[in-house]
Amino acid sequence: MAQLAAGHTWDLAIVGGGATGLGVALDAAARGLRVVLVEAGDFAQGTSSRSTKLVHGGVRYLAQGNIALVREALHERRHLLDNAPHLAQPLPFIMPTYRWWEAPFYGVGLKAYDALAGRAGLGATEFLGPDATLAQLPMAQPQGLKGGVKYWDGQFNDARLALALARTAAQHGALVLNHCRASGLLHGQGQVVGLKVTDALTGQAHALHARCVVNAAGVWVDELRQQDARARQPTSGVSQTLVAPSQGVHMVVDPSFLGGHTGLMVPKTADGRVLFAVPWLGKVILGTTDTPRGDLPQEPQPFKEEVDFILHESARYLRRAPQRSDVRSVWVGLRPLVKPQNGGGDNTKGLSREHTVLVSRSGLVTVTGGKWTTYRAMAEDVLARCAQHGLLPAHAGGVTTHLALVGSPAAGAHIPSICEPPGLHAYGSEQALVARLPGHAHVLHPGLTEAMVRFAARHEYAIRVEDVLARRSRLLFLDARAAGALAEPVGRILESETGLDPEVAAFQALARHYLTLPA
Ligand SMILES: Cc1cc2nc3c(=O)[nH]c(=O)nc-3n(C[C@H](O)[C@H](O)[C@H](O)COP(=O)(O)OP(=O)(O)OC[C@H]3O[C@@H](n4cnc5c(N)ncnc54)[C@H](O)[C@@H]3O)c2cc1C
């Protein structure tokens, strides 16, 4: 905050500390630009901590014939796995088949998926008989099982990856601030020249001047776009919003429902959706849904039909049907689906691939859509657009293609699987640093020590209990009841580190929310 108050002019100011904004911050900082990023809540508090945790090319997009998008995502998948192997790893998936045509039909598609990945591939697609399928997916429904198609994708720890991006950007000189909201834009001579920001911890407001402002606020991008349009034309504003949010629900159950370290993928459920059961951090994630909604709550509620759908479809493919009482945590993420734009003064040539980049007449750059897997390519695209509009200097790009993220272990180091329960290994090369802090031997919960909470406060920008238990440790997502029970001890440690209110009661309420299934 002292750096903000110093009143520099920044090359680039970014709004939003999710995958998109942090990716842009890292790329720009690695190019030597002066970068500041503000996040209203905590890094990855929005959609970026609520994904299905897949680093994937998107088998679904292949079925839609979107070859370029799939190829790009498959290559980005490789870079992500290489640059943060402690947080992103290959995972085999099996598509169990119950009808004779499914294996040849889906097998051909997945062979094409391998071919598109080329040398970036993670392993060859295989056809399995029923016995081999059950050997690797022991809890798949055996009745009527014809076999399975095994293919490879990746999985990751989304919130910790976001944190690694923030910290790597900071190592390259970026100023990254969580708990700091962009409350408005600064305009000068019809152009965006900076941001008004408010420090959530003190309530203090700052004016921040920048040559270029990128709005990477996820589903919330329309707020700043509306302000920008009002500043240009005070009486009209933007009539058309860019984002049509759609929510996705996930539920977490014990590992015994799936058994083993292979994901289960159903390409077409009864109503044509995709369903995954993914082994992750010692539990199993079931999901997801795709339900339009008109509002943008910070913590959306799942709808009853979504919960019923996931439980009902899981029961068709698993030997043991998960019940509501088996659910350890339920969370909802909002997808920023982009509506087609017509006019409104924006240059819409940037409607590209799956994500959208728009540059308004006043120079506000908005980026939304896309997916976690392609955050790096999206960042390059955003910076190229900024350069095209003369907002930033042109640069060749490619600076982050092989840039190892904070915590990346040395080559040859043993890296435990992300399917395993959480522990010190998630810290990669920083394990010794964590272990040296007070409280290393004080285990608060399996996989979480007092030293980890201190590390979160000292090195990982954590202020509130929620920051620690939702996104440094992932306990809220894995077992909301256990997370709620830890609020007080974690709060005491945090307060002793920061001297700030760790908001214990607010977290206890949140933990109850993650346990509530609509009746
Ligand atoms: C259910 C679901 C499952 C998914 N699964 C996968 C998957 O398995 N693999 C994959 O690759 N992709 C997946 N995705 C897509 C991926 O999660 C998103 O594309 C990505 O997280 C979007 O990141 P973002 O930074 O654009 O948005 P967000 O993560 O929402 O970040 C935007 C940030 O902006 C902040 N903000 C808003 N307003 C302001 C303001 N005024 N000032 C400061 N900050 C502000 C918010 O607090 C938020 O943190 C999934 C998406 C959903 C919804």
The ligand as an SDF file (V2000), in Angstrom:
LIG
                    3D

 53 58  0  0  0  0  0  0  0  0999 V2000
  -17.8130  -24.8730  -12.6630 C   0  0  0  0  0  0  0  0  0  0  0  0
  -16.5990  -24.5300  -13.4400 C   0  0  0  0  0  0  0  0  0  0  0  0
  -15.6320  -25.5180  -13.6950 C   0  0  0  0  0  0  0  0  0  0  0  0
  -14.4880  -25.1950  -14.4150 C   0  0  0  0  0  0  0  0  0  0  0  0
  -13.5520  -26.1610  -14.6060 N   0  0  0  0  0  0  0  0  0  0  0  0
  -12.4300  -25.8760  -15.2970 C   0  0  0  0  0  0  0  0  0  0  0  0
  -11.4320  -26.8560  -15.4490 C   0  0  0  0  0  0  0  0  0  0  0  0
  -11.5350  -27.9570  -14.9200 O   0  0  0  0  0  0  0  0  0  0  0  0
  -10.3370  -26.5260  -16.1760 N   0  0  0  0  0  0  0  0  0  0  0  0
  -10.1880  -25.3020  -16.7580 C   0  0  0  0  0  0  0  0  0  0  0  0
   -9.1800  -25.1050  -17.4380 O   0  0  0  0  0  0  0  0  0  0  0  0
  -11.1070  -24.3300  -16.5920 N   0  0  0  0  0  0  0  0  0  0  0  0
  -12.2210  -24.5870  -15.8660 C   0  0  0  0  0  0  0  0  0  0  0  0
  -13.1590  -23.6180  -15.6590 N   0  0  0  0  0  0  0  0  0  0  0  0
  -12.9190  -22.2710  -16.1820 C   0  0  0  0  0  0  0  0  0  0  0  0
  -12.0020  -21.4630  -15.2550 C   0  0  0  0  0  0  0  0  0  0  0  0
  -12.2420  -21.7480  -13.9110 O   0  0  0  0  0  0  0  0  0  0  0  0
  -12.2390  -19.9690  -15.5100 C   0  0  0  0  0  0  0  0  0  0  0  0
  -12.0830  -19.7160  -16.8780 O   0  0  0  0  0  0  0  0  0  0  0  0
  -11.2350  -19.0900  -14.7760 C   0  0  0  0  0  0  0  0  0  0  0  0
  -11.1410  -19.4460  -13.4290 O   0  0  0  0  0  0  0  0  0  0  0  0
  -11.7020  -17.6350  -14.8830 C   0  0  0  0  0  0  0  0  0  0  0  0
  -10.7560  -16.8400  -14.2230 O   0  0  0  0  0  0  0  0  0  0  0  0
  -10.9260  -15.2670  -14.1550 P   0  0  0  0  0  0  0  0  0  0  0  0
   -9.7030  -14.7210  -13.5780 O   0  0  0  0  0  0  0  0  0  0  0  0
  -11.3430  -14.7390  -15.4800 O   0  0  0  0  0  0  0  0  0  0  0  0
  -12.1810  -15.0440  -13.1870 O   0  0  0  0  0  0  0  0  0  0  0  0
  -12.2130  -15.1120  -11.5920 P   0  0  0  0  0  0  0  0  0  0  0  0
  -11.4510  -16.2260  -11.0630 O   0  0  0  0  0  0  0  0  0  0  0  0
  -13.6420  -15.0030  -11.1790 O   0  0  0  0  0  0  0  0  0  0  0  0
  -11.4270  -13.8070  -11.1710 O   0  0  0  0  0  0  0  0  0  0  0  0
  -11.9980  -12.5140  -11.2310 C   0  0  0  0  0  0  0  0  0  0  0  0
  -11.5880  -11.7940   -9.9550 C   0  0  0  0  0  0  0  0  0  0  0  0
  -11.9020  -10.4150  -10.0580 O   0  0  0  0  0  0  0  0  0  0  0  0
  -12.1880   -9.9540   -8.7620 C   0  0  0  0  0  0  0  0  0  0  0  0
  -12.9120   -8.6880   -8.8740 N   0  0  0  0  0  0  0  0  0  0  0  0
  -14.1640   -8.4740   -9.3340 C   0  0  0  0  0  0  0  0  0  0  0  0
  -14.4510   -7.1540   -9.2880 N   0  0  0  0  0  0  0  0  0  0  0  0
  -13.3450   -6.5310   -8.8120 C   0  0  0  0  0  0  0  0  0  0  0  0
  -13.0230   -5.1760   -8.5310 C   0  0  0  0  0  0  0  0  0  0  0  0
  -13.9080   -4.1740   -8.7440 N   0  0  0  0  0  0  0  0  0  0  0  0
  -11.7960   -4.8830   -8.0170 N   0  0  0  0  0  0  0  0  0  0  0  0
  -10.8800   -5.8700   -7.7960 C   0  0  0  0  0  0  0  0  0  0  0  0
  -11.1460   -7.1690   -8.0380 N   0  0  0  0  0  0  0  0  0  0  0  0
  -12.3530   -7.4910   -8.5500 C   0  0  0  0  0  0  0  0  0  0  0  0
  -13.0130  -11.0750   -8.1530 C   0  0  0  0  0  0  0  0  0  0  0  0
  -12.9890  -11.0280   -6.7320 O   0  0  0  0  0  0  0  0  0  0  0  0
  -12.3230  -12.3190   -8.7230 C   0  0  0  0  0  0  0  0  0  0  0  0
  -11.3850  -12.8690   -7.8230 O   0  0  0  0  0  0  0  0  0  0  0  0
  -14.3110  -23.8920  -14.9230 C   0  0  0  0  0  0  0  0  0  0  0  0
  -15.2760  -22.9090  -14.6680 C   0  0  0  0  0  0  0  0  0  0  0  0
  -16.3970  -23.2200  -13.9260 C   0  0  0  0  0  0  0  0  0  0  0  0
  -17.4130  -22.1680  -13.6390 C   0  0  0  0  0  0  0  0  0  0  0  0
  1  2  1  0
  2  3  1  0
  2 52  2  0
  3  4  2  0
  4  5  1  0
  4 50  1  0
  5  6  2  0
  6  7  1  0
  6 13  1  0
  7  8  2  0
  7  9  1  0
  9 10  1  0
 10 11  2  0
 10 12  1  0
 12 13  2  0
 13 14  1  0
 14 15  1  0
 14 50  1  0
 15 16  1  0
 16 17  1  0
 16 18  1  0
 18 19  1  0
 18 20  1  0
 20 21  1  0
 20 22  1  0
 22 23  1  0
 23 24  1  0
 24 25  2  0
 24 26  1  0
 24 27  1  0
 27 28  1  0
 28 29  2  0
 28 30  1  0
 28 31  1  0
 31 32  1  0
 32 33  1  0
 33 34  1  0
 33 48  1  0
 34 35  1  0
 35 36  1  0
 35 46  1  0
 36 37  1  0
 36 45  1  0
 37 38  2  0
 38 39  1  0
 39 40  1  0
 39 45  2  0
 40 41  1  0
 40 42  2  0
 42 43  1  0
 43 44  2  0
 44 45  1  0
 46 47  1  0
 46 48  1  0
 48 49  1  0
 50 51  2  0
 51 52  1  0
 52 53  1  0
M  END
$$$$
